[in-house]
Amino acid sequence: MPEAPASRPIVFVLNGPNLNMLGLREPEIYGSDTLDDIAGMLEDRARELGLDVDTRQSNHEGHLVDWIQHANAEGAKAVLLNAGAYTHTSVAIHDAIKAVTVPVIEVHLSNPHRREAFRHVSLVGQAAKGTVAGFGALSYLLALDAAAKL
Ligand code: DQA
């Protein structure tokens, strides 16, 4: 019997509200790549790194909390998290990150510190292992490289 291929470590890529609108949404800030484009780039890079990615998006805070809580049990070795606007408001997501042992890397396309004052506080960043922000779609790829080293 041929041996089943060894499964590769999985990295969850969790995306919050309005990130399903990428490509259409304020392209001067977020660029012209869609979330599917970014997921494709991540899959290519993951293959090079010997990883698998599982990219998800939800506009609902509780879905993000559930996905973070279940990441360990579902075999994720790391989580890349762009929580969108919940970054700046969600104590629930902050607490979920603290409740799990899987490392969570905060990702943003834009650099929130260069934007409106209400984006300068990150409840996600206060719980995350680290943050990559301001490089457009490249932020996700840099965060995946960091995840591969963890
Ligand atoms: C964002 C930055 C957030 O402030 C904003 O609410 C988003 C996108 C980013 O990727 O730059 O939805 O997370």
Backbone and ligand atoms as CSV (ligand in chain L), in Angstrom:
chain,resi,resn,atom,element,x,y,z
A,1,MET,N,N,0.854,-1.211,0.000
A,1,MET,CA,C,0.000,0.000,0.000
A,1,MET,C,C,0.886,1.257,0.000
A,2,PRO,N,N,0.630,2.193,-0.911
A,2,PRO,CA,C,1.419,3.443,-0.856
A,2,PRO,C,C,1.082,4.202,0.418
A,3,GLU,N,N,2.119,4.821,0.975
A,3,GLU,CA,C,1.886,5.572,2.218
A,3,GLU,C,C,1.086,6.834,1.948
A,4,ALA,N,N,0.154,7.166,2.842
A,4,ALA,CA,C,-0.590,8.421,2.704
A,4,ALA,C,C,0.387,9.579,2.886
A,5,PRO,N,N,0.238,10.645,2.085
A,5,PRO,CA,C,1.161,11.770,2.256
A,5,PRO,C,C,1.016,12.360,3.656
A,6,ALA,N,N,2.171,12.695,4.282
A,6,ALA,CA,C,2.124,13.280,5.628
A,6,ALA,C,C,1.375,14.606,5.550
A,7,SER,N,N,0.492,14.841,6.500
A,7,SER,CA,C,-0.267,16.094,6.435
A,7,SER,C,C,0.625,17.241,6.904
A,8,ARG,N,N,0.396,18.388,6.299
A,8,ARG,CA,C,1.235,19.545,6.613
A,8,ARG,C,C,0.573,20.365,7.725
A,9,PRO,N,N,1.398,21.039,8.537
A,9,PRO,CA,C,0.812,21.881,9.585
A,9,PRO,C,C,-0.124,22.927,8.980
A,10,ILE,N,N,-1.249,23.141,9.672
A,10,ILE,CA,C,-2.260,24.077,9.166
A,10,ILE,C,C,-2.139,25.419,9.884
A,11,VAL,N,N,-2.232,26.482,9.101
A,11,VAL,CA,C,-2.328,27.835,9.658
A,11,VAL,C,C,-3.708,28.385,9.299
A,12,PHE,N,N,-4.470,28.768,10.307
A,12,PHE,CA,C,-5.764,29.410,10.052
A,12,PHE,C,C,-5.519,30.872,9.685
A,13,VAL,N,N,-6.268,31.356,8.707
A,13,VAL,CA,C,-6.222,32.775,8.332
A,13,VAL,C,C,-7.640,33.316,8.489
A,14,LEU,N,N,-7.871,33.994,9.602
A,14,LEU,CA,C,-9.226,34.417,9.964
A,14,LEU,C,C,-9.405,35.900,9.664
A,15,ASN,N,N,-10.497,36.192,8.991
A,15,ASN,CA,C,-10.766,37.559,8.543
A,15,ASN,C,C,-12.125,38.019,9.042
A,16,GLY,N,N,-12.154,39.237,9.552
A,16,GLY,CA,C,-13.367,39.774,10.145
A,16,GLY,C,C,-14.196,40.607,9.192
A,17,PRO,N,N,-15.027,41.481,9.755
A,17,PRO,CA,C,-16.056,42.174,8.993
A,17,PRO,C,C,-15.512,43.042,7.861
A,18,ASN,N,N,-16.251,43.001,6.776
A,18,ASN,CA,C,-16.011,43.820,5.580
A,18,ASN,C,C,-14.802,43.374,4.753
A,19,LEU,N,N,-14.086,42.376,5.225
A,19,LEU,CA,C,-12.936,41.921,4.427
A,19,LEU,C,C,-13.389,41.072,3.237
A,20,ASN,N,N,-14.660,40.646,3.240
A,20,ASN,CA,C,-15.238,40.024,2.040
A,20,ASN,C,C,-15.408,41.051,0.919
A,21,MET,N,N,-15.287,42.339,1.252
A,21,MET,CA,C,-15.474,43.407,0.256
A,21,MET,C,C,-14.143,43.849,-0.369
A,22,LEU,N,N,-13.055,43.190,0.014
A,22,LEU,CA,C,-11.752,43.610,-0.530
A,22,LEU,C,C,-11.785,43.560,-2.049
A,23,GLY,N,N,-11.091,44.516,-2.651
A,23,GLY,CA,C,-11.119,44.633,-4.112
A,23,GLY,C,C,-12.061,45.748,-4.527
A,24,LEU,N,N,-13.189,45.850,-3.805
A,24,LEU,CA,C,-14.176,46.904,-4.081
A,24,LEU,C,C,-14.092,48.008,-3.037
A,25,ARG,N,N,-13.710,47.611,-1.824
A,25,ARG,CA,C,-13.788,48.494,-0.667
A,25,ARG,C,C,-12.564,49.403,-0.579
A,26,GLU,N,N,-12.770,50.703,-0.661
A,26,GLU,CA,C,-11.699,51.695,-0.491
A,26,GLU,C,C,-10.346,51.183,-1.020
A,27,PRO,N,N,-10.268,50.935,-2.334
A,27,PRO,CA,C,-9.039,50.328,-2.867
A,27,PRO,C,C,-7.800,51.191,-2.655
A,28,GLU,N,N,-8.015,52.513,-2.478
A,28,GLU,CA,C,-6.861,53.392,-2.236
A,28,GLU,C,C,-6.235,53.096,-0.871
A,29,ILE,N,N,-7.005,52.474,0.019
A,29,ILE,CA,C,-6.463,52.090,1.338
A,29,ILE,C,C,-6.104,50.603,1.361
A,30,TYR,N,N,-6.994,49.771,0.814
A,30,TYR,CA,C,-6.842,48.321,1.004
A,30,TYR,C,C,-6.315,47.589,-0.223
A,31,GLY,N,N,-6.144,48.324,-1.343
A,31,GLY,CA,C,-5.618,47.688,-2.547
A,31,GLY,C,C,-6.716,47.038,-3.380
A,32,SER,N,N,-6.319,46.448,-4.483
A,32,SER,CA,C,-7.302,45.917,-5.444
A,32,SER,C,C,-7.424,44.394,-5.374
A,33,ASP,N,N,-6.611,43.746,-4.555
A,33,ASP,CA,C,-6.730,42.285,-4.425
A,33,ASP,C,C,-7.998,41.932,-3.657
A,34,THR,N,N,-8.679,40.893,-4.110
A,34,THR,CA,C,-9.825,40.378,-3.361
A,34,THR,C,C,-9.308,39.426,-2.275
A,35,LEU,N,N,-10.212,39.042,-1.367
A,35,LEU,CA,C,-9.802,38.079,-0.336
A,35,LEU,C,C,-9.446,36.732,-0.978
A,36,ASP,N,N,-10.147,36.385,-2.058
A,36,ASP,CA,C,-9.794,35.140,-2.772
A,36,ASP,C,C,-8.390,35.234,-3.363
A,37,ASP,N,N,-8.045,36.415,-3.911
A,37,ASP,CA,C,-6.678,36.602,-4.444
A,37,ASP,C,C,-5.656,36.379,-3.328
A,38,ILE,N,N,-5.930,36.970,-2.173
A,38,ILE,CA,C,-4.985,36.854,-1.044
A,38,ILE,C,C,-4.908,35.397,-0.582
A,39,ALA,N,N,-6.063,34.732,-0.542
A,39,ALA,CA,C,-6.062,33.312,-0.136
A,39,ALA,C,C,-5.207,32.492,-1.101
A,40,GLY,N,N,-5.280,32.815,-2.390
A,40,GLY,CA,C,-4.470,32.095,-3.393
A,40,GLY,C,C,-2.982,32.336,-3.183
A,41,MET,N,N,-2.624,33.594,-2.916
A,41,MET,CA,C,-1.199,33.915,-2.663
A,41,MET,C,C,-0.706,33.163,-1.432
A,42,LEU,N,N,-1.560,33.103,-0.403
A,42,LEU,CA,C,-1.178,32.412,0.832
A,42,LEU,C,C,-0.998,30.920,0.585
A,43,GLU,N,N,-1.877,30.348,-0.259
A,43,GLU,CA,C,-1.743,28.909,-0.550
A,43,GLU,C,C,-0.417,28.625,-1.246
A,44,ASP,N,N,-0.046,29.489,-2.206
A,44,ASP,CA,C,1.227,29.300,-2.923
A,44,ASP,C,C,2.407,29.381,-1.951
A,45,ARG,N,N,2.386,30.413,-1.117
A,45,ARG,CA,C,3.499,30.602,-0.170
A,45,ARG,C,C,3.521,29.471,0.862
A,46,ALA,N,N,2.338,29.052,1.294
A,46,ALA,CA,C,2.263,27.977,2.286
A,46,ALA,C,C,2.904,26.707,1.727
A,47,ARG,N,N,2.613,26.415,0.457
A,47,ARG,CA,C,3.190,25.209,-0.160
A,47,ARG,C,C,4.713,25.282,-0.109
A,48,GLU,N,N,5.262,26.462,-0.443
A,48,GLU,CA,C,6.728,26.633,-0.398
A,48,GLU,C,C,7.276,26.419,1.009
A,49,LEU,N,N,6.460,26.770,2.002
A,49,LEU,CA,C,6.915,26.669,3.404
A,49,LEU,C,C,6.586,25.312,4.021
A,50,GLY,N,N,5.913,24.451,3.257
A,50,GLY,CA,C,5.518,23.145,3.800
A,50,GLY,C,C,4.330,23.227,4.733
A,51,LEU,N,N,3.470,24.234,4.520
A,51,LEU,CA,C,2.298,24.437,5.373
A,51,LEU,C,C,1.028,24.337,4.539
A,52,ASP,N,N,-0.099,24.252,5.232
A,52,ASP,CA,C,-1.418,24.414,4.613
A,52,ASP,C,C,-2.086,25.619,5.252
A,53,VAL,N,N,-2.901,26.338,4.473
A,53,VAL,CA,C,-3.671,27.431,5.066
A,53,VAL,C,C,-5.155,27.142,4.925
A,54,ASP,N,N,-5.899,27.624,5.891
A,54,ASP,CA,C,-7.361,27.505,5.883
A,54,ASP,C,C,-7.881,28.929,6.094
A,55,THR,N,N,-8.328,29.559,5.005
A,55,THR,CA,C,-8.722,30.971,5.056
A,55,THR,C,C,-10.232,31.085,5.219
A,56,ARG,N,N,-10.660,31.853,6.212
A,56,ARG,CA,C,-12.082,32.024,6.506
A,56,ARG,C,C,-12.388,33.508,6.699
A,57,GLN,N,N,-13.645,33.860,6.481
A,57,GLN,CA,C,-14.085,35.254,6.706
A,57,GLN,C,C,-15.470,35.242,7.326
A,58,SER,N,N,-15.695,36.135,8.269
A,58,SER,CA,C,-17.048,36.315,8.803
A,58,SER,C,C,-17.245,37.763,9.217
A,59,ASN,N,N,-18.470,38.216,9.052
A,59,ASN,CA,C,-18.829,39.550,9.541
A,59,ASN,C,C,-19.299,39.518,10.991
A,60,HIS,N,N,-19.268,38.330,11.610
A,60,HIS,CA,C,-19.848,38.152,12.936
A,60,HIS,C,C,-18.761,37.859,13.978
A,61,GLU,N,N,-18.763,38.681,15.012
A,61,GLU,CA,C,-17.747,38.588,16.062
A,61,GLU,C,C,-17.680,37.183,16.668
A,62,GLY,N,N,-18.858,36.584,16.953
A,62,GLY,CA,C,-18.886,35.276,17.602
A,62,GLY,C,C,-18.259,34.183,16.747
A,63,HIS,N,N,-18.380,34.293,15.425
A,63,HIS,CA,C,-17.729,33.292,14.561
A,63,HIS,C,C,-16.218,33.345,14.748
A,64,LEU,N,N,-15.692,34.566,14.841
A,64,LEU,CA,C,-14.239,34.706,15.017
A,64,LEU,C,C,-13.821,34.114,16.364
A,65,VAL,N,N,-14.632,34.380,17.395
A,65,VAL,CA,C,-14.344,33.822,18.726
A,65,VAL,C,C,-14.352,32.290,18.653
A,66,ASP,N,N,-15.381,31.718,18.014
A,66,ASP,CA,C,-15.471,30.246,17.904
A,66,ASP,C,C,-14.252,29.687,17.165
A,67,TRP,N,N,-13.895,30.307,16.066
A,67,TRP,CA,C,-12.772,29.786,15.269
A,67,TRP,C,C,-11.470,29.835,16.064
A,68,ILE,N,N,-11.272,30.913,16.835
A,68,ILE,CA,C,-10.053,31.007,17.662
A,68,ILE,C,C,-10.087,29.922,18.737
A,69,GLN,N,N,-11.233,29.772,19.394
A,69,GLN,CA,C,-11.347,28.755,20.459
A,69,GLN,C,C,-11.068,27.352,19.937
A,70,HIS,N,N,-11.518,27.061,18.700
A,70,HIS,CA,C,-11.414,25.695,18.170
A,70,HIS,C,C,-10.125,25.451,17.400
A,71,ALA,N,N,-9.310,26.493,17.258
A,71,ALA,CA,C,-8.115,26.370,16.405
A,71,ALA,C,C,-7.242,25.199,16.850
A,72,ASN,N,N,-6.973,25.116,18.158
A,72,ASN,CA,C,-6.142,24.017,18.669
A,72,ASN,C,C,-6.737,22.671,18.299
A,73,ALA,N,N,-8.012,22.495,18.638
A,73,ALA,CA,C,-8.679,21.205,18.437
A,73,ALA,C,C,-8.749,20.846,16.952
A,74,GLU,N,N,-8.827,21.845,16.103
A,74,GLU,CA,C,-8.892,21.589,14.659
A,74,GLU,C,C,-7.499,21.469,14.042
A,75,GLY,N,N,-6.473,21.498,14.890
A,75,GLY,CA,C,-5.126,21.188,14.420
A,75,GLY,C,C,-4.330,22.370,13.916
A,76,ALA,N,N,-4.828,23.586,14.119
A,76,ALA,CA,C,-4.066,24.749,13.647
A,76,ALA,C,C,-2.817,24.934,14.502
A,77,LYS,N,N,-1.700,25.193,13.856
A,77,LYS,CA,C,-0.445,25.428,14.575
A,77,LYS,C,C,-0.226,26.914,14.825
A,78,ALA,N,N,-0.918,27.739,14.061
A,78,ALA,CA,C,-0.857,29.197,14.243
A,78,ALA,C,C,-2.102,29.790,13.600
A,79,VAL,N,N,-2.414,31.014,14.023
A,79,VAL,CA,C,-3.572,31.726,13.463
A,79,VAL,C,C,-3.098,33.102,13.008
A,80,LEU,N,N,-3.410,33.458,11.759
A,80,LEU,CA,C,-3.254,34.846,11.312
A,80,LEU,C,C,-4.632,35.468,11.433
A,81,LEU,N,N,-4.730,36.613,12.075
A,81,LEU,CA,C,-6.036,37.202,12.345
A,81,LEU,C,C,-6.078,38.660,11.913
A,82,ASN,N,N,-6.914,38.927,10.910
A,82,ASN,CA,C,-7.273,40.304,10.594
A,82,ASN,C,C,-8.714,40.472,11.054
A,83,ALA,N,N,-8.880,41.019,12.225
A,83,ALA,CA,C,-10.218,41.124,12.823
A,83,ALA,C,C,-10.979,42.338,12.310
A,84,GLY,N,N,-10.430,43.064,11.320
A,84,GLY,CA,C,-11.122,44.233,10.789
A,84,GLY,C,C,-11.428,45.207,11.923
A,85,ALA,N,N,-12.607,45.795,11.872
A,85,ALA,CA,C,-12.958,46.815,12.872
A,85,ALA,C,C,-13.058,46.239,14.285
A,86,TYR,N,N,-13.300,44.925,14.423
A,86,TYR,CA,C,-13.347,44.327,15.763
A,86,TYR,C,C,-11.998,44.419,16.474
A,87,THR,N,N,-10.943,44.618,15.698
A,87,THR,CA,C,-9.613,44.850,16.273
A,87,THR,C,C,-9.668,45.900,17.375
A,88,HIS,N,N,-10.473,46.923,17.120
A,88,HIS,CA,C,-10.443,48.113,17.978
A,88,HIS,C,C,-11.519,48.091,19.065
A,89,THR,N,N,-12.375,47.079,19.034
A,89,THR,CA,C,-13.535,47.094,19.942
A,89,THR,C,C,-13.748,45.799,20.727
A,90,SER,N,N,-13.181,44.689,20.274
A,90,SER,CA,C,-13.678,43.401,20.771
A,90,SER,C,C,-12.885,42.838,21.953
A,91,VAL,N,N,-13.460,43.006,23.140
A,91,VAL,CA,C,-12.895,42.354,24.325
A,91,VAL,C,C,-13.057,40.841,24.183
A,92,ALA,N,N,-14.139,40.397,23.532
A,92,ALA,CA,C,-14.379,38.954,23.366
A,92,ALA,C,C,-13.277,38.302,22.531
A,93,ILE,N,N,-12.851,38.964,21.472
A,93,ILE,CA,C,-11.770,38.384,20.652
A,93,ILE,C,C,-10.443,38.447,21.419
A,94,HIS,N,N,-10.200,39.541,22.118
A,94,HIS,CA,C,-9.005,39.653,22.968
A,94,HIS,C,C,-8.965,38.481,23.957
A,95,ASP,N,N,-10.089,38.239,24.626
A,95,ASP,CA,C,-10.133,37.169,25.624
A,95,ASP,C,C,-9.957,35.792,24.985
A,96,ALA,N,N,-10.524,35.598,23.794
A,96,ALA,CA,C,-10.395,34.304,23.101
A,96,ALA,C,C,-8.929,34.028,22.764
A,97,ILE,N,N,-8.225,35.056,22.309
A,97,ILE,CA,C,-6.801,34.880,21.978
A,97,ILE,C,C,-6.030,34.469,23.232
A,98,LYS,N,N,-6.381,35.108,24.353
A,98,LYS,CA,C,-5.684,34.789,25.613
A,98,LYS,C,C,-6.043,33.417,26.142
A,99,ALA,N,N,-7.200,32.901,25.719
A,99,ALA,CA,C,-7.684,31.620,26.248
A,99,ALA,C,C,-7.027,30.420,25.574
A,100,VAL,N,N,-6.352,30.641,24.446
A,100,VAL,CA,C,-5.795,29.505,23.696
A,100,VAL,C,C,-4.270,29.556,23.701
A,101,THR,N,N,-3.672,28.400,23.435
A,101,THR,CA,C,-2.205,28.363,23.423
A,101,THR,C,C,-1.640,28.573,22.020
A,102,VAL,N,N,-2.491,28.387,21.007
A,102,VAL,CA,C,-2.014,28.556,19.629
A,102,VAL,C,C,-1.618,30.034,19.420
A,103,PRO,N,N,-0.430,30.268,18.805
A,103,PRO,CA,C,-0.022,31.669,18.616
A,103,PRO,C,C,-0.902,32.376,17.576
A,104,VAL,N,N,-1.313,33.584,17.914
A,104,VAL,CA,C,-2.152,34.391,17.018
A,104,VAL,C,C,-1.339,35.606,16.572
A,105,ILE,N,N,-1.242,35.783,15.275
A,105,ILE,CA,C,-0.514,36.927,14.709
A,105,ILE,C,C,-1.540,37.891,14.121
A,106,GLU,N,N,-1.506,39.123,14.602
A,106,GLU,CA,C,-2.433,40.164,14.115
A,106,GLU,C,C,-1.941,40.665,12.752
A,107,VAL,N,N,-2.871,40.790,11.819
A,107,VAL,CA,C,-2.534,41.240,10.455
A,107,VAL,C,C,-3.453,42.397,10.065
A,108,HIS,N,N,-2.876,43.400,9.407
A,108,HIS,CA,C,-3.691,44.452,8.785
A,108,HIS,C,C,-3.093,44.829,7.437
A,109,LEU,N,N,-3.970,45.085,6.508
A,109,LEU,CA,C,-3.528,45.586,5.200
A,109,LEU,C,C,-2.983,47.008,5.334
A,110,SER,N,N,-3.763,47.847,6.012
A,110,SER,CA,C,-3.347,49.238,6.207
A,110,SER,C,C,-2.547,49.328,7.509
A,111,ASN,N,N,-1.987,50.513,7.747
A,111,ASN,CA,C,-1.317,50.767,9.027
A,111,ASN,C,C,-2.262,51.599,9.890
A,112,PRO,N,N,-2.967,50.949,10.822
A,112,PRO,CA,C,-3.976,51.673,11.596
A,112,PRO,C,C,-3.419,52.890,12.334
A,113,HIS,N,N,-2.138,52.877,12.658
A,113,HIS,CA,C,-1.555,53.998,13.409
A,113,HIS,C,C,-1.437,55.264,12.576
A,114,ARG,N,N,-1.511,55.113,11.254
A,114,ARG,CA,C,-1.465,56.294,10.376
A,114,ARG,C,C,-2.857,56.816,10.063
A,115,ARG,N,N,-3.872,56.185,10.661
A,115,ARG,CA,C,-5.250,56.512,10.292
A,115,ARG,C,C,-5.984,57.192,11.462
A,116,GLU,N,N,-7.297,57.123,11.452
A,116,GLU,CA,C,-8.090,57.829,12.465
A,116,GLU,C,C,-7.701,57.357,13.873
A,117,ALA,N,N,-7.902,58.266,14.843
A,117,ALA,CA,C,-7.505,57.967,16.233
A,117,ALA,C,C,-8.199,56.713,16.758
A,118,PHE,N,N,-9.450,56.457,16.328
A,118,PHE,CA,C,-10.161,55.290,16.884
A,118,PHE,C,C,-9.532,53.973,16.449
A,119,ARG,N,N,-8.641,54.026,15.450
A,119,ARG,CA,C,-7.947,52.797,15.030
A,119,ARG,C,C,-6.602,52.614,15.739
A,120,HIS,N,N,-6.249,53.547,16.601
A,120,HIS,CA,C,-4.913,53.472,17.202
A,120,HIS,C,C,-4.828,52.469,18.343
A,121,VAL,N,N,-5.997,52.119,18.891
A,121,VAL,CA,C,-6.009,51.088,19.942
A,121,VAL,C,C,-6.347,49.758,19.300
A,122,SER,N,N,-5.551,48.726,19.626
A,122,SER,CA,C,-5.844,47.377,19.125
A,122,SER,C,C,-5.978,46.421,20.305
A,123,LEU,N,N,-7.201,45.978,20.545
A,123,LEU,CA,C,-7.423,44.980,21.599
A,123,LEU,C,C,-6.876,43.626,21.152
A,124,VAL,N,N,-6.861,43.393,19.855
A,124,VAL,CA,C,-6.256,42.165,19.310
A,124,VAL,C,C,-4.749,42.198,19.550
A,125,GLY,N,N,-4.137,43.322,19.213
A,125,GLY,CA,C,-2.678,43.437,19.333
A,125,GLY,C,C,-2.204,43.283,20.778
A,126,GLN,N,N,-3.072,43.653,21.729
A,126,GLN,CA,C,-2.697,43.541,23.144
A,126,GLN,C,C,-2.702,42.095,23.625
A,127,ALA,N,N,-3.246,41.191,22.814
A,127,ALA,CA,C,-3.247,39.773,23.179
A,127,ALA,C,C,-2.413,38.929,22.213
A,128,ALA,N,N,-2.126,39.480,21.029
A,128,ALA,CA,C,-1.479,38.682,19.970
A,128,ALA,C,C,0.018,38.509,20.231
A,129,LYS,N,N,0.564,37.507,19.551
A,129,LYS,CA,C,2.015,37.254,19.622
A,129,LYS,C,C,2.777,38.410,18.966
A,130,GLY,N,N,2.278,38.896,17.847
A,130,GLY,CA,C,2.914,39.998,17.135
A,130,GLY,C,C,1.962,40.539,16.100
A,131,THR,N,N,2.408,41.588,15.428
A,131,THR,CA,C,1.544,42.285,14.468
A,131,THR,C,C,2.315,42.572,13.185
A,132,VAL,N,N,1.643,42.378,12.046
A,132,VAL,CA,C,2.178,42.838,10.758
A,132,VAL,C,C,1.109,43.726,10.136
A,133,ALA,N,N,1.469,44.958,9.834
A,133,ALA,CA,C,0.472,45.916,9.333
A,133,ALA,C,C,1.110,46.882,8.357
A,134,GLY,N,N,0.310,47.295,7.379
A,134,GLY,CA,C,0.717,48.412,6.528
A,134,GLY,C,C,1.298,48.028,5.189
A,135,PHE,N,N,1.349,46.737,4.884
A,135,PHE,CA,C,2.001,46.298,3.646
A,135,PHE,C,C,1.011,45.730,2.627
A,136,GLY,N,N,-0.261,46.052,2.787
A,136,GLY,CA,C,-1.263,45.507,1.871
A,136,GLY,C,C,-1.299,43.987,1.982
A,137,ALA,N,N,-1.545,43.318,0.847
A,137,ALA,CA,C,-1.637,41.852,0.865
A,137,ALA,C,C,-0.351,41.214,1.390
A,138,LEU,N,N,0.769,41.913,1.193
A,138,LEU,CA,C,2.058,41.387,1.663
A,138,LEU,C,C,2.069,41.190,3.183
A,139,SER,N,N,1.260,41.958,3.912
A,139,SER,CA,C,1.197,41.773,5.375
A,139,SER,C,C,0.866,40.322,5.708
A,140,TYR,N,N,-0.084,39.738,4.962
A,140,TYR,CA,C,-0.479,38.348,5.229
A,140,TYR,C,C,0.686,37.395,4.942
A,141,LEU,N,N,1.408,37.664,3.849
A,141,LEU,CA,C,2.500,36.748,3.476
A,141,LEU,C,C,3.640,36.843,4.492
A,142,LEU,N,N,3.924,38.062,4.953
A,142,LEU,CA,C,4.972,38.234,5.979
A,142,LEU,C,C,4.565,37.544,7.278
A,143,ALA,N,N,3.278,37.646,7.606
A,143,ALA,CA,C,2.793,36.994,8.830
A,143,ALA,C,C,2.878,35.473,8.688
A,144,LEU,N,N,2.638,34.964,7.485
A,144,LEU,CA,C,2.745,33.508,7.279
A,144,LEU,C,C,4.198,33.064,7.433
A,145,ASP,N,N,5.133,33.869,6.909
A,145,ASP,CA,C,6.552,33.546,7.097
A,145,ASP,C,C,6.887,33.508,8.584
A,146,ALA,N,N,6.340,34.462,9.346
A,146,ALA,CA,C,6.589,34.475,10.793
A,146,ALA,C,C,5.984,33.231,11.440
A,147,ALA,N,N,4.784,32.867,11.022
A,147,ALA,CA,C,4.118,31.680,11.592
A,147,ALA,C,C,4.953,30.426,11.336
A,148,ALA,N,N,5.582,30.373,10.162
A,148,ALA,CA,C,6.373,29.187,9.809
A,148,ALA,C,C,7.579,29.034,10.731
A,149,LYS,N,N,8.021,30.125,11.305
A,149,LYS,CA,C,9.194,30.083,12.194
A,149,LYS,C,C,8.814,29.747,13.627
A,150,LEU,N,N,7.525,29.796,13.939
A,150,LEU,CA,C,7.133,29.605,15.347
A,150,LEU,C,C,7.167,28.137,15.745
L,1,DQA,C1,C,-8.034,46.638,8.756
L,1,DQA,C2,C,-7.911,47.935,9.558
L,1,DQA,C3,C,-9.146,48.166,10.409
L,1,DQA,O1,O,-9.024,49.393,11.110
L,1,DQA,C4,C,-10.388,48.232,9.547
L,1,DQA,O2,O,-11.538,48.364,10.336
L,1,DQA,C5,C,-10.498,47.071,8.622
L,1,DQA,C6,C,-9.302,46.617,7.929
L,1,DQA,C7,C,-6.836,46.434,7.793
L,1,DQA,O3,O,-6.632,45.317,7.357
L,1,DQA,O4,O,-6.151,47.399,7.453
L,1,DQA,O5,O,-11.582,46.548,8.384
L,1,DQA,O6,O,-8.043,45.552,9.660
